[in-house]
Amino acid sequence: MKRLTQEQLKDFLDTKVEQYNHPRFIETDPIQIPHTFTQKEDIEIAAFLTATIAWGNRKSIITNAKRMMVLLDNAPHQFVTQHQEKDLEALQPFVHRTFNGEDFIQFIQSLQHIYQNHNGLEAIFSKHAQKDSMQNSIHHFKTTFFEIEHLQRTQKHVSDPLKNSAAKRINMFLRWMVRKDANGVDFGIWNNLSPAQLSCPLDVHSGNVARKLGLLKRPQNDGKALNELDTSLRKLDKNDPVKYDFALFGLGVFESF
């Protein structure tokens, strides 16, 4: 593909955003799980747990995220805040790849700690956010998430950008929560943060497409690559850079670009 000018690239990607940032997208994407809820806290907890297991085959992500919600009595916020010790036993058989029942239980306990002592997920992520980045905020979130007694093994399921992770799943969760979406795919239910602060969820698909389009040179999908991609996308739209996740992901997954 011949190199496009900045203007041509923006036009091309804006067209792809329009194509994929559409309610149809929800039907095949894990974002459908939080879309089954209406209360803010239910949506954000369902979204956070779904994003946590969002790696591998999309069908199995959706199947297992639905199973998670059933295990939480389809009332995630109520379960998180009001569960008794004995209620956690039902979560033990859960498994999605390397995320098992013990990790699930730990996540519920850490979420309870966050809602009881830190005023919920939005408050924590908002606290350390920078003007044009959430990466410092994600690092502090992980610290808070594991400040209670926890299993060492569960730490690997929450990424730390300050250790050069692209933190794809948390950045995707933040896109869902913060981005104001006229098409109703992303929720935009967090008002203390702005889409301008968000980073594109960087994975194999978005990374490969970004490189082909000249938005990214670094070969690894790590924290440094994310920073490079952020810089490129902010040149195209500084107010809503992560809308281009729809274009990069759509081109990679649906069009094998």
Backbone bond lengths (Angstrom), bond angles and torsions (degrees), N, CA, C in turn:
res aa  C-N    CA-C-N  psi(-1)  N-CA   C-N-CA  omega(-1)  CA-C   N-CA-C  phi
1 M - - - 1.476 - - 1.530 109.75 -
2 K 1.337 117.28 129.33 1.464 118.34 -179.36 1.535 109.85 -72.69
3 R 1.328 114.73 147.39 1.466 120.73 -176.55 1.529 110.79 -64.36
4 L 1.299 115.93 127.79 1.463 121.37 -179.81 1.526 110.07 -85.65
5 T 1.327 116.58 153.26 1.468 119.10 170.49 1.528 107.68 -70.32
6 Q 1.317 116.38 164.08 1.472 120.71 179.85 1.535 110.83 -55.46
7 E 1.339 115.14 -40.73 1.469 120.32 -178.34 1.527 111.44 -67.53
8 Q 1.342 116.34 -42.86 1.473 120.62 178.40 1.527 110.84 -64.64
9 L 1.331 114.95 -40.84 1.471 120.75 -179.88 1.534 110.30 -62.33
10 K 1.326 115.24 -44.78 1.472 119.68 179.06 1.528 110.63 -62.27
11 D 1.330 117.21 -44.39 1.471 121.12 179.11 1.530 111.09 -60.50
12 F 1.343 114.96 -45.99 1.471 120.98 -179.35 1.532 110.46 -60.56
13 L 1.341 116.47 -48.47 1.469 120.48 -177.15 1.532 111.65 -70.27
14 D 1.335 117.18 -36.59 1.471 119.82 177.46 1.534 110.81 -61.46
15 T 1.328 116.04 -38.63 1.469 120.73 177.76 1.524 110.59 -64.16
16 K 1.337 116.02 -40.17 1.472 120.60 179.98 1.529 111.30 -70.45
17 V 1.324 116.67 -34.62 1.476 120.03 175.80 1.527 108.47 -61.05
18 E 1.331 115.65 -45.89 1.470 120.58 -179.93 1.529 111.40 -59.61
19 Q 1.341 114.80 -38.26 1.473 120.52 -178.35 1.535 111.62 -67.59
20 Y 1.323 116.35 -42.94 1.473 119.70 -171.65 1.531 114.47 -99.48
21 N 1.332 117.80 -24.06 1.471 120.09 177.62 1.537 107.17 -81.53
22 H 1.326 114.54 72.04 1.461 121.99 -170.33 1.530 107.27 -141.76
23 P 1.348 118.64 146.62 1.473 119.67 -179.96 1.534 114.26 -50.90
24 R 1.338 117.67 -27.50 1.482 120.70 176.91 1.526 111.45 -57.32
25 F 1.336 115.42 -30.94 1.473 121.70 -177.25 1.536 110.69 -59.22
26 I 1.344 115.80 -34.05 1.466 121.30 -175.59 1.527 111.37 -60.74
27 E 1.339 116.65 -35.51 1.474 121.54 -174.29 1.520 113.61 -59.96
28 T 1.335 117.20 -28.88 1.476 119.68 -175.95 1.526 112.39 -111.37
29 D 1.318 117.14 4.21 1.467 120.46 -171.33 1.530 111.12 -115.61
30 P 1.343 117.74 149.28 1.471 120.38 176.48 1.531 114.23 -57.35
31 I 1.333 117.72 -18.39 1.476 119.74 178.73 1.537 110.86 -60.96
32 Q 1.338 117.33 -15.86 1.475 120.32 178.22 1.533 111.55 -61.72
33 I 1.325 118.66 -26.74 1.474 121.33 -176.57 1.535 110.85 -65.68
34 P 1.347 119.59 -57.06 1.468 117.92 176.37 1.526 113.14 -62.03
35 H 1.339 118.06 -23.57 1.469 120.50 178.87 1.533 112.74 -68.42
36 T 1.322 117.79 -8.26 1.468 119.17 176.92 1.533 111.62 -83.65
37 F 1.345 117.33 -4.78 1.472 121.22 -178.05 1.530 111.12 -112.30
38 T 1.350 115.71 161.11 1.463 120.18 179.58 1.533 113.12 -119.35
39 Q 1.347 117.69 -27.12 1.468 120.57 179.78 1.527 110.42 -77.33
40 K 1.320 116.71 139.71 1.474 121.41 -178.20 1.535 112.32 -51.37
41 E 1.338 116.60 -51.00 1.473 119.62 -175.25 1.527 111.84 -67.06
42 D 1.328 117.11 -36.39 1.472 119.94 176.09 1.529 110.15 -63.33
43 I 1.333 115.42 -44.22 1.477 120.35 -179.18 1.524 110.05 -60.83
44 E 1.342 116.90 -48.80 1.479 118.67 -174.11 1.529 112.00 -69.95
45 I 1.324 117.96 -36.06 1.474 119.23 178.19 1.524 110.47 -70.28
46 A 1.332 116.80 -44.41 1.472 120.66 176.78 1.529 110.68 -59.55
47 A 1.328 115.68 -41.38 1.471 120.66 -179.99 1.529 111.08 -66.13
48 F 1.327 116.64 -43.72 1.462 120.52 -178.35 1.532 110.80 -64.02
49 L 1.318 117.20 -44.66 1.473 120.37 -179.47 1.529 110.90 -68.30
50 T 1.333 116.52 -39.42 1.470 120.23 178.23 1.525 110.51 -64.35
51 A 1.335 116.55 -46.08 1.473 120.21 179.43 1.533 111.11 -61.82
52 T 1.330 116.46 -34.39 1.470 120.94 -179.04 1.525 111.80 -60.25
53 I 1.336 117.06 -36.44 1.473 118.78 -178.82 1.534 111.89 -100.66
54 A 1.333 116.66 15.48 1.473 119.83 -176.36 1.521 112.28 -83.29
55 W 1.314 114.71 66.59 1.468 117.98 167.27 1.510 108.33 -145.12
56 G 1.354 115.07 146.44 1.464 119.98 -174.57 1.523 110.61 99.10
57 N 1.318 115.09 -153.17 1.456 122.81 -175.63 1.532 111.31 -68.26
58 R 1.327 116.83 128.15 1.474 119.95 -174.16 1.528 112.44 -63.90
59 K 1.349 116.46 -36.01 1.472 118.92 178.41 1.527 110.48 -62.22
60 S 1.330 116.24 -44.05 1.475 117.96 -178.09 1.531 111.27 -71.96
61 I 1.333 117.87 -29.99 1.480 120.79 174.00 1.537 108.84 -60.41
62 I 1.332 116.03 -48.63 1.470 120.92 -177.38 1.532 110.39 -64.90
63 T 1.331 116.73 -45.03 1.473 120.97 179.14 1.526 110.78 -58.80
64 N 1.334 116.54 -47.14 1.470 120.13 -176.49 1.526 112.40 -73.50
65 A 1.327 117.22 -31.88 1.469 119.17 176.29 1.531 110.17 -67.71
66 K 1.340 116.51 -37.84 1.478 120.11 175.45 1.524 109.37 -62.09
67 R 1.329 115.94 -40.64 1.467 120.32 -179.67 1.535 110.30 -64.22
68 M 1.314 115.89 -40.12 1.469 120.07 175.55 1.525 110.83 -54.80
69 M 1.336 116.24 -47.03 1.468 120.59 -177.47 1.531 111.34 -64.20
70 V 1.339 116.76 -38.62 1.472 120.49 177.15 1.533 109.82 -62.24
71 L 1.336 116.38 -43.26 1.470 120.83 179.08 1.528 111.76 -64.05
72 L 1.335 116.47 -24.81 1.476 121.11 177.25 1.537 110.74 -94.87
73 D 1.335 116.09 20.90 1.475 122.52 178.35 1.532 112.35 59.98
74 N 1.327 116.99 25.80 1.477 121.87 -176.32 1.527 112.49 50.20
75 A 1.323 115.43 31.53 1.477 122.09 176.45 1.536 106.67 -143.19
76 P 1.349 116.63 68.92 1.471 119.36 -170.25 1.527 115.13 -57.29
77 H 1.330 117.07 -42.14 1.470 118.60 -177.53 1.530 110.80 -67.08
78 Q 1.312 116.06 -44.35 1.464 120.18 178.79 1.532 110.77 -61.27
79 F 1.331 116.32 -43.24 1.471 120.11 179.97 1.530 110.09 -63.06
80 V 1.333 116.19 -47.55 1.467 121.03 -178.57 1.527 111.17 -58.42
81 T 1.314 116.89 -46.03 1.469 119.36 -172.39 1.527 113.45 -85.80
82 Q 1.346 117.97 -24.79 1.475 118.95 -171.42 1.525 114.83 -118.81
83 H 1.337 118.41 1.89 1.473 119.32 -176.31 1.538 111.91 -62.63
84 Q 1.317 114.49 150.38 1.470 122.04 170.00 1.527 107.88 -98.07
85 E 1.304 116.20 161.20 1.474 122.04 -179.91 1.541 110.97 -50.21
86 K 1.333 116.54 -43.42 1.480 120.45 -175.89 1.535 112.27 -66.06
87 D 1.349 116.68 -26.52 1.474 120.22 179.62 1.533 112.07 -65.35
88 L 1.336 115.41 -25.78 1.470 119.88 -176.03 1.528 112.29 -72.12
89 E 1.325 116.53 -21.17 1.480 120.22 -178.14 1.527 111.62 -59.67
90 A 1.333 116.37 -33.73 1.476 120.70 -178.96 1.531 112.26 -64.50
91 L 1.348 117.00 -20.13 1.473 120.89 -177.88 1.530 112.34 -83.75
92 Q 1.315 116.10 -15.39 1.471 121.99 -172.54 1.539 114.12 -55.19
93 P 1.359 119.42 -41.37 1.481 118.52 -177.49 1.533 114.42 -72.63
94 F 1.337 118.42 -9.98 1.476 120.38 -174.51 1.531 111.10 -62.69
95 V 1.335 115.76 139.85 1.471 119.47 172.94 1.535 110.07 -152.49
96 H 1.317 115.16 133.38 1.475 121.61 169.03 1.521 106.42 -135.76
97 R 1.320 115.99 107.08 1.472 121.31 -176.30 1.528 110.08 52.38
98 T 1.342 118.95 -118.01 1.476 118.20 -178.03 1.533 112.84 -93.32
99 F 1.328 117.02 2.28 1.468 121.10 177.56 1.524 107.48 -92.44
100 N 1.340 116.59 113.48 1.468 118.78 -174.06 1.529 111.92 -114.08
101 G 1.334 115.48 -174.25 1.460 121.60 -177.67 1.520 113.37 -59.18
102 E 1.317 116.79 -37.49 1.475 120.05 178.73 1.536 110.56 -65.23
103 D 1.327 115.67 -39.87 1.478 119.53 177.04 1.537 110.06 -64.37
104 F 1.321 116.17 -42.90 1.467 122.28 -179.60 1.535 109.67 -59.03
105 I 1.329 115.77 -47.13 1.471 120.53 179.49 1.528 110.37 -60.72
106 Q 1.336 115.64 -44.18 1.469 120.16 178.82 1.534 111.16 -60.01
107 F 1.332 115.79 -41.80 1.472 120.45 179.27 1.533 110.92 -61.62
108 I 1.334 116.65 -41.63 1.471 120.13 179.82 1.533 109.97 -64.89
109 Q 1.328 116.61 -40.63 1.468 120.15 179.40 1.530 111.22 -66.86
110 S 1.322 116.30 -41.48 1.474 120.08 178.68 1.525 111.19 -67.23
111 L 1.334 116.76 -38.43 1.468 119.99 176.90 1.528 110.95 -65.53
112 Q 1.314 116.83 -39.68 1.472 119.90 176.53 1.534 109.92 -58.95
113 H 1.319 115.98 -45.28 1.471 121.90 177.90 1.535 110.71 -57.73
114 I 1.331 116.48 -41.59 1.469 121.39 -178.48 1.536 111.42 -68.22
115 Y 1.326 117.46 -40.79 1.465 120.09 -179.79 1.529 112.06 -75.63
116 Q 1.328 116.85 -31.11 1.469 119.25 -178.71 1.530 112.98 -84.03
117 N 1.339 116.62 -33.10 1.471 119.48 -171.93 1.527 115.27 -116.62
118 H 1.321 117.62 -12.77 1.472 119.61 -175.78 1.522 112.82 -129.09
119 N 1.335 117.09 14.58 1.459 120.12 173.25 1.533 114.25 68.14
120 G 1.325 117.16 22.10 1.467 121.00 172.67 1.520 115.55 93.31
121 L 1.327 115.21 174.64 1.469 122.20 -174.13 1.527 112.79 -64.76
122 E 1.315 117.11 -43.94 1.473 118.96 -177.40 1.524 111.07 -60.54
123 A 1.324 116.47 -43.38 1.480 120.64 -178.51 1.529 111.13 -60.72
124 I 1.337 116.06 -42.09 1.474 119.80 -178.31 1.522 111.30 -66.41
125 F 1.333 116.72 -47.09 1.467 119.17 -178.07 1.530 111.53 -68.05
126 S 1.322 116.89 -30.43 1.475 120.32 -178.87 1.527 111.82 -72.87
127 K 1.316 115.72 -30.63 1.471 121.58 -170.03 1.536 113.46 -59.17
128 H 1.317 117.92 -42.66 1.468 120.31 -174.32 1.532 112.87 -111.63
129 A 1.328 116.90 15.75 1.466 119.78 -178.26 1.528 110.56 -68.54
130 Q 1.332 115.46 143.21 1.471 120.83 175.96 1.526 108.92 -103.40
131 K 1.311 115.43 168.25 1.470 121.41 -173.19 1.533 112.76 -54.13
132 D 1.330 117.21 -40.28 1.471 118.87 -177.09 1.530 112.08 -132.03
133 S 1.340 116.17 29.32 1.465 118.79 179.55 1.519 111.51 -160.80
134 M 1.329 114.84 144.42 1.469 121.30 175.66 1.534 110.94 -108.76
135 Q 1.334 117.23 5.03 1.465 118.78 -170.58 1.540 112.56 -69.35
136 N 1.316 116.36 -39.36 1.465 120.63 175.37 1.534 110.04 -63.78
137 S 1.311 115.12 -38.96 1.462 122.83 179.04 1.533 111.29 -62.54
138 I 1.333 116.70 -41.92 1.474 121.00 178.89 1.531 110.06 -64.05
139 H 1.322 115.89 -40.36 1.477 120.52 177.45 1.536 110.33 -58.80
140 H 1.328 116.52 -47.44 1.474 120.36 -179.00 1.526 111.32 -68.27
141 F 1.327 116.24 -33.31 1.464 119.72 175.79 1.526 110.00 -60.02
142 K 1.324 116.38 -46.35 1.472 119.83 -179.15 1.533 110.38 -60.15
143 T 1.316 117.07 -43.32 1.474 121.60 178.72 1.533 110.46 -58.00
144 T 1.328 116.47 -46.10 1.468 121.34 -179.40 1.527 111.17 -67.76
145 F 1.313 116.00 -39.54 1.464 122.05 -178.32 1.532 111.17 -59.65
146 F 1.332 114.71 -35.51 1.465 118.91 -176.88 1.532 113.05 -108.72
147 E 1.333 117.18 23.13 1.475 118.07 178.61 1.537 111.55 -80.93
148 I 1.332 116.90 -13.03 1.471 118.88 172.16 1.539 107.54 -87.41
149 E 1.322 115.59 168.83 1.465 119.59 176.24 1.527 108.17 -58.02
150 H 1.325 116.69 133.00 1.472 118.84 -174.44 1.528 111.32 -151.30
151 L 1.321 114.09 164.81 1.458 120.71 174.56 1.524 108.84 -79.19
152 Q 1.317 115.68 130.74 1.468 120.97 179.20 1.532 111.14 -56.62
153 R 1.329 116.12 -39.79 1.469 120.32 -174.70 1.529 112.27 -62.44
154 T 1.352 116.97 -27.81 1.461 119.94 -174.91 1.527 112.17 -73.79
155 Q 1.329 117.01 -19.78 1.478 120.01 -178.30 1.521 112.69 -58.06
156 K 1.339 116.46 -29.94 1.475 118.53 -176.80 1.527 112.91 -67.50
157 H 1.336 116.32 -14.33 1.471 119.65 -178.13 1.533 113.17 -88.71
158 V 1.328 116.79 2.19 1.467 120.48 172.26 1.526 106.88 -125.45
159 S 1.321 116.99 117.07 1.470 121.01 -174.93 1.523 111.85 -75.67
160 D 1.329 114.92 156.67 1.467 121.40 176.95 1.528 109.53 -126.11
161 P 1.342 117.95 106.11 1.467 120.91 -179.75 1.529 112.82 -60.08
162 L 1.337 117.82 -27.72 1.466 119.29 -179.69 1.530 111.43 -73.63
163 K 1.341 116.12 -5.82 1.474 121.12 171.03 1.530 109.56 -106.22
164 N 1.328 115.81 26.00 1.469 124.15 175.72 1.535 113.66 68.07
165 S 1.335 117.37 28.06 1.465 119.86 173.97 1.532 109.21 -88.69
166 A 1.334 116.37 144.41 1.475 120.47 174.97 1.530 110.92 -75.33
167 A 1.342 117.03 -12.96 1.478 122.87 176.66 1.528 111.56 46.83
168 K 1.325 115.58 47.81 1.468 122.00 -174.09 1.526 112.83 -54.04
169 R 1.340 115.93 -46.11 1.467 118.40 -172.08 1.530 112.03 -71.31
170 I 1.332 116.43 -37.09 1.477 118.02 178.48 1.522 110.39 -72.26
171 N 1.330 117.05 -37.68 1.472 118.73 176.59 1.527 111.28 -63.84
172 M 1.331 116.77 -34.06 1.465 120.25 176.12 1.533 109.99 -67.20
173 F 1.333 116.50 -45.60 1.468 121.45 176.80 1.529 110.75 -56.17
174 L 1.331 116.79 -43.49 1.470 120.84 -179.59 1.526 111.10 -66.49
175 R 1.338 116.81 -36.52 1.474 119.26 175.29 1.531 109.56 -59.99
176 W 1.314 116.24 -45.97 1.464 120.64 -179.77 1.532 111.45 -58.03
177 M 1.331 116.55 -42.69 1.466 121.60 -172.81 1.526 113.74 -79.36
178 V 1.336 116.97 -35.85 1.473 121.25 -167.18 1.524 112.81 -100.42
179 R 1.328 117.04 -38.21 1.461 119.71 -170.81 1.523 112.14 -68.64
180 K 1.330 116.07 122.09 1.468 121.31 178.03 1.529 107.47 -78.48
181 D 1.311 116.11 116.63 1.454 120.31 -169.35 1.522 110.28 -120.92
182 A 1.323 116.31 108.94 1.475 120.76 -179.08 1.522 111.47 -62.33
183 N 1.343 117.47 -19.98 1.470 120.79 -177.85 1.526 113.47 -94.08
184 G 1.336 116.58 -1.45 1.460 119.30 172.20 1.516 116.29 77.33
185 V 1.332 117.92 19.47 1.471 119.96 175.10 1.533 108.61 -86.87
186 D 1.334 116.93 -62.94 1.462 120.81 174.46 1.538 109.10 -76.66
187 F 1.334 116.13 151.41 1.471 120.30 -170.63 1.528 114.04 -83.80
188 G 1.352 117.09 -41.84 1.466 120.25 -178.58 1.514 113.40 60.29
189 I 1.357 116.66 36.95 1.480 119.21 -176.67 1.528 112.30 -93.88
190 W 1.342 117.70 -2.37 1.472 120.17 176.52 1.521 108.20 -101.27
191 N 1.325 115.94 119.38 1.464 119.79 -174.39 1.525 114.32 -100.43
192 N 1.339 116.75 -5.71 1.471 119.29 -179.11 1.528 112.88 -88.25
193 L 1.315 116.06 -3.75 1.466 120.85 179.74 1.519 108.57 -125.91
194 S 1.323 115.90 158.74 1.458 119.85 -177.95 1.532 110.17 -119.41
195 P 1.333 118.15 147.51 1.469 120.87 177.65 1.537 112.83 -55.36
196 A 1.328 116.70 -25.92 1.477 120.44 179.46 1.531 112.22 -63.35
197 Q 1.335 117.43 -20.21 1.473 121.44 -178.59 1.530 112.94 -87.38
198 L 1.330 116.63 -8.93 1.467 120.36 -170.26 1.517 113.23 -83.45
199 S 1.335 114.50 158.56 1.462 122.12 175.77 1.523 110.25 -116.52
200 C 1.311 115.96 149.15 1.460 121.42 179.27 1.536 109.87 -69.18
201 P 1.334 118.29 131.23 1.472 119.25 174.02 1.536 109.08 -63.67
202 L 1.317 116.20 111.14 1.471 120.65 -174.22 1.518 110.24 -96.20
203 D 1.344 116.15 117.22 1.462 120.34 175.44 1.522 108.92 -135.56
204 V 1.325 116.74 -170.11 1.468 121.47 -177.38 1.528 110.90 -55.53
205 H 1.344 116.34 -46.27 1.476 120.01 -175.49 1.529 111.43 -67.57
206 S 1.338 116.30 -54.98 1.471 118.60 -176.97 1.529 110.54 -64.77
207 G 1.340 116.88 -35.52 1.474 120.86 178.93 1.514 112.23 -63.30
208 N 1.337 116.40 -47.22 1.473 120.10 -178.56 1.525 111.71 -63.75
209 V 1.322 116.61 -42.65 1.477 120.42 179.70 1.532 109.69 -66.25
210 A 1.335 116.31 -43.07 1.474 120.28 179.63 1.531 111.24 -59.16
211 R 1.323 116.67 -39.20 1.477 119.92 179.03 1.528 110.98 -67.54
212 K 1.326 116.61 -42.49 1.478 119.65 179.71 1.528 111.20 -62.76
213 L 1.335 116.15 -30.68 1.472 120.02 -178.71 1.530 112.72 -90.32
214 G 1.338 116.51 -0.31 1.464 120.12 178.58 1.520 114.39 78.77
215 L 1.348 116.94 16.32 1.472 120.52 178.90 1.533 111.34 -85.72
216 L 1.326 114.71 -14.72 1.464 120.46 -173.40 1.523 109.70 -148.62
217 K 1.339 115.63 131.60 1.465 119.35 178.77 1.530 111.91 -106.46
218 R 1.316 116.46 -35.86 1.467 120.77 -175.16 1.543 110.84 -58.46
219 P 1.341 117.76 131.19 1.469 119.57 -174.73 1.530 114.85 -74.72
220 Q 1.345 118.33 -29.74 1.475 119.79 -179.47 1.524 110.78 -84.91
221 N 1.339 115.93 151.70 1.473 119.89 174.07 1.530 108.46 -95.27
222 D 1.321 116.19 74.18 1.469 120.14 -176.78 1.528 110.19 -123.84
223 G 1.323 116.37 -169.82 1.463 121.23 -177.08 1.521 112.83 -61.28
224 K 1.336 117.37 -37.75 1.476 120.61 179.60 1.525 110.49 -67.40
225 A 1.339 116.15 -38.90 1.470 120.25 177.49 1.532 110.22 -64.47
226 L 1.327 115.91 -39.95 1.467 120.40 179.31 1.529 110.33 -60.49
227 N 1.302 115.77 -43.55 1.465 121.61 178.96 1.538 110.66 -60.61
228 E 1.327 115.64 -42.14 1.471 121.26 179.04 1.541 110.54 -65.50
229 L 1.336 116.32 -44.39 1.463 120.59 179.43 1.532 110.72 -65.21
230 D 1.340 116.24 -41.76 1.475 120.49 176.94 1.527 111.26 -55.21
231 T 1.327 115.41 -46.20 1.471 121.06 -179.14 1.529 110.05 -59.42
232 S 1.344 116.82 -44.78 1.473 121.33 179.65 1.527 111.79 -63.99
233 L 1.338 116.45 -44.16 1.479 119.75 -176.18 1.521 111.82 -71.54
234 R 1.340 117.23 -31.21 1.465 120.48 178.29 1.536 111.09 -67.80
235 K 1.321 116.73 -25.64 1.476 119.75 175.70 1.531 110.16 -70.08
236 L 1.327 117.17 -28.33 1.466 121.14 -179.37 1.534 111.56 -83.58
237 D 1.358 116.47 -36.38 1.462 120.62 176.64 1.529 108.27 -160.24
238 K 1.316 116.15 101.47 1.471 119.36 -174.59 1.533 111.92 -73.15
239 N 1.342 117.17 -22.80 1.469 119.94 -178.05 1.526 113.73 -84.78
240 D 1.325 116.73 -26.71 1.469 120.52 -177.57 1.538 110.14 -145.24
241 P 1.339 116.68 59.80 1.471 118.95 -174.92 1.526 113.86 -62.82
242 V 1.349 117.85 -30.33 1.470 118.79 -174.97 1.519 114.20 -79.68
243 K 1.329 117.75 -3.34 1.472 117.18 172.96 1.533 109.36 -59.90
244 Y 1.345 115.87 -26.15 1.471 119.68 -178.42 1.526 112.62 -71.02
245 D 1.313 117.43 -9.73 1.464 120.25 171.91 1.533 109.76 -58.02
246 F 1.348 116.93 -39.01 1.469 120.53 178.62 1.523 110.69 -60.29
247 A 1.340 116.01 -42.63 1.465 120.72 -178.68 1.530 111.09 -68.28
248 L 1.328 116.95 -49.12 1.473 120.87 -176.67 1.527 110.46 -64.93
249 F 1.334 115.96 -44.12 1.457 120.77 -178.92 1.533 110.48 -67.46
250 G 1.326 116.09 -46.60 1.469 120.62 -179.82 1.520 112.15 -59.92
251 L 1.335 115.78 -45.77 1.479 120.03 178.47 1.525 111.00 -61.40
252 G 1.346 116.24 -39.82 1.462 120.04 -177.13 1.521 113.24 -74.42
253 V 1.344 116.46 -46.38 1.476 120.43 -172.73 1.519 112.33 -84.54
254 F 1.333 116.68 -45.16 1.462 119.99 -172.76 1.530 113.38 -93.07
255 E 1.336 117.14 -22.53 1.462 118.92 -176.34 1.520 112.88 -117.42
256 S 1.337 117.01 0.27 1.473 121.94 -177.19 1.519 111.05 42.41
257 F 1.321 115.37 46.98 1.469 122.86 -173.88 1.529 111.22 -58.83
